[in-house]
Amino acid sequence: MSGTDGGSAQDSTTSPQRLPLLDERAGAAISTEKSDWMDAFRDTLLIQCDTAEAREASSLVADRRGAGLVLTGSDAPVAARALRKHGFEKPLLCDAARYKGNGRYPASEPFDNQWILSQRKLDLPVLTDSGYVGEGDVTGLRSILARSRELGEAVIACLPLHRSWLGERAWLTLLEEEIRTSGVAVALVLEHPGDPLGVQKVLRGLLTLLASGSPVLLLRSDVSAVGALCFGALAAAAGTTSGLRHLYPVSNENGRFRPAQVSVLIEHCLSYVGADKVATAVQLTPDQVERWECDCHTCNGRMMDHFATILDRGEKQAAAYSHSLEILINVHERLRFSSLTPNQRRNSWIEQCSVAGFYHLDIGRSVNGNWTIPRFLESWRAVGAEFLEPEGAMQELPRG
Ligand SMILES: [Zn+2]
């Protein structure tokens, strides 16, 4: 396992129920006249990339509906300025990612004024450069929310959270109340050694927060970002690389090496899978042949095993990158710009996860079990159903 979670300095034995809420100046819900930025971001799938990828990602996103970017890194405002200068007009956020890595900052760390100002100058919503909110770190959580509120309008408090905040009922209730009474929009970053939303109670916590009415964004996610949008996230970000699709706990093994794989998004499986494994699956599941043919600009009708045949790693990465990004935005676009009611849209997402699970099972049988079915698919199927409106749900099954 990956060691301890840093930044958990607060007394985690304190019962969350007994803690008083941050309720002074409560009810300061974000006023509607100040929420133009929210209208611009509403229901947007954000592609979260490193600043080095900013130009490439922006060109892939520029003419897509309901899409935007999160630039990640301390130089994100510089990259953002360059994009705006080149005419990129889509929703844009800057993520300082100071919550990440073995040298990450704790939640109590003051914001960097320069970071705040540089986003203001670009007329972007300010995403705070928060440190990590460890298990039970109520003081840190409140500190971020209070300082964010003091920054005024168009501010998003970045909340990089230990998984217990969403996964444990008492902490979730406290988190929900703290966010609500602060009146601040929040962007969640969920820490987990694997996929946080593969854990049903964490997904349940997320959907509970999304249903609370407070403006909530989700950062550093993956295909689940599309699901989060179906269930009420103001905006949600999917990372372009596995490192940007997760927040891993800190390692006490001197930075455990994670070999970077070139993964591609398989649309009918709703999952990122290594290019070589995809090639094997393509060979061994001829009954899915029409599913393996991809019409994106990169594949141009080819079978998806072509990625594995690209020898140059940079080339392979670039092809996987543009394919995956286009496919993910397609998945979002079809749900977002449909005639489905919100409840039908949720139903449709759950159904897609369920069907993807069946494809995985089929592939798993064909490759003699050497295949992992991502747990988030079952999470969405099981937990998502709890958040459907009961009336009419049976009649609203999607049309395939
Ligand atoms: Zn493709």
Residues whose N, C-alpha, C, O or C-beta is under 5 A from the ligand:
A	BS01	ZN	C294 C296 T298 C299 H323
